[in-house]
Amino acid sequence: MESPREPLQIMVRRFGLLDKNCCTVGEHEISLVQSHILYEINHQHEPSMQQIAETLAMDITTFSRQVQTLIKKNLVQKTPLPEDRRVYILSLTDEGEFVTTAIDHRMNTHLDEVFSFMTDTEKETVIQSIKLLNESMLKSEMCCTPLG
């Protein structure tokens, strides 16, 4: 059987996951990590900094630096939770919503093009296979831990 590493390496390269900046929206250059943060803030209901950091498997210090960068870009705001002012809730600013929507649109357009070369059955097979791979990765002891 062929090693699974090579096709995964190629997919990562072709998907652009090695690019320093995943996208530019207006004057904003957004890194891949920042794009993931914006996505999660947009998809979770009033998430705390800790929740998003855990979702992305990032240490809180690195995550905090990224959030500060997004705040300086006027894309994210953090608000102390009234019941516990040590906890900060993250939300998108209007500009952050615009940038996130633009990134979503670009990604969906790109994926639509990629999947346009497949039949509906092939597309569904790929999506189900990715879900299965994600579930297996979550069960793996090596999931979400740095190599080294």
C-alpha positions in Angstrom: 0.0 0.0 0.0 1.2 3.5 -0.8 2.3 5.7 2.1 -0.4 8.2 3.0 2.1 10.9 3.7 2.9 11.8 0.1 -0.7 12.5 -1.0 -1.3 14.5 2.2 1.9 16.5 1.6 0.8 17.3 -1.9 -2.7 18.2 -0.8 -1.4 20.6 1.8 0.9 22.3 -0.8 -1.9 22.6 -3.4 -4.4 23.9 -0.9 -1.9 26.6 -0.1 -1.5 25.7 3.6 2.2 26.5 3.6 1.7 30.1 2.4 2.7 32.7 5.0 -0.4 34.8 4.2 -3.5 32.9 3.2 -5.3 35.9 1.8 -5.4 39.6 1.4 -8.7 41.4 1.9 -8.6 45.1 1.2 -5.6 46.4 3.1 -5.5 43.4 5.4 -3.0 40.6 5.0 -4.4 37.6 6.9 -2.2 34.7 8.0 -3.5 31.2 7.9 -3.6 31.1 11.8 -5.5 34.4 11.8 -7.9 33.1 9.2 -8.6 30.1 11.5 -9.2 32.4 14.5 -11.6 34.5 12.5 -13.5 31.4 11.3 -13.9 30.0 14.8 -15.0 33.3 16.3 -17.6 33.6 13.6 -18.8 30.0 14.1 -18.9 29.7 17.9 -21.5 31.6 20.0 -19.8 34.2 22.2 -16.5 32.2 22.5 -14.0 32.9 25.2 -10.3 33.3 24.3 -9.6 29.9 26.1 -12.4 28.2 24.0 -10.9 29.3 20.7 -7.3 28.5 21.7 -8.4 25.0 22.7 -10.4 24.5 19.5 -7.3 25.4 17.5 -4.9 23.5 19.8 -2.8 26.6 20.4 -1.1 27.6 23.6 -2.7 30.6 25.1 0.4 32.9 24.8 0.7 32.4 21.1 -3.0 32.7 20.7 -3.1 36.0 22.7 -0.4 37.5 20.4 -2.5 36.6 17.3 -5.6 38.0 18.9 -3.8 41.3 19.7 -2.7 41.5 16.1 -6.3 41.0 15.0 -7.5 43.7 17.5 -4.9 46.1 16.1 -6.2 45.4 12.6 -9.7 46.3 13.9 -11.0 42.8 13.0 -11.7 41.4 16.5 -12.7 42.8 19.8 -12.4 41.3 23.2 -14.8 42.0 26.1 -14.5 41.0 29.7 -17.3 38.6 30.8 -19.4 40.6 33.4 -19.6 37.6 35.8 -15.9 36.9 35.7 -13.7 39.7 34.4 -10.7 37.3 34.0 -12.5 35.7 31.1 -12.6 37.6 27.7 -15.2 37.0 25.1 -14.1 37.4 21.4 -16.3 38.9 18.7 -15.8 40.2 15.2 -16.0 43.9 14.4 -18.0 45.0 11.4 -14.7 45.0 9.5 -13.9 41.6 10.9 -17.2 40.3 9.6 -16.5 41.7 6.2 -13.0 40.1 6.0 -14.4 36.8 7.3 -17.2 36.8 4.8 -14.7 37.6 2.0 -12.4 34.7 3.0 -15.4 32.3 3.3 -16.5 33.4 -0.2 -13.0 32.8 -1.7 -12.6 29.4 0.0 -16.1 28.3 -1.1 -15.5 29.4 -4.6 -12.1 27.6 -4.7 -13.6 24.4 -3.3 -16.5 24.6 -5.7 -14.0 24.8 -8.6 -12.0 21.8 -7.2 -15.1 19.7 -6.7 -16.5 20.7 -10.2 -14.1 18.1 -11.7 -15.8 15.3 -9.7 -19.2 13.6 -9.8 -21.6 14.2 -6.9 -20.7 10.6 -5.7 -17.0 11.3 -5.9 -17.4 14.6 -4.0 -19.5 12.9 -1.3 -16.9 10.1 -1.0 -14.1 12.7 -0.6 -16.0 14.7 2.1 -16.9 11.5 4.0 -13.3 10.3 3.8 -12.1 13.7 5.2 -14.6 13.4 8.0 -13.4 9.9 8.8 -9.7 11.0 8.7 -10.5 13.9 11.0 -12.3 11.6 13.5 -9.3 9.2 13.4 -6.9 12.0 13.9 -8.8 13.2 17.0 -8.6 9.7 18.5 -4.8 9.5 17.8 -2.5 10.1 20.7 -0.3 12.3 18.4 -3.3 14.6 17.6 -2.7 18.2 18.5 0.8 17.7 20.0 3.9 19.3 18.5 6.5 17.0 17.0 9.9 16.9 18.6 
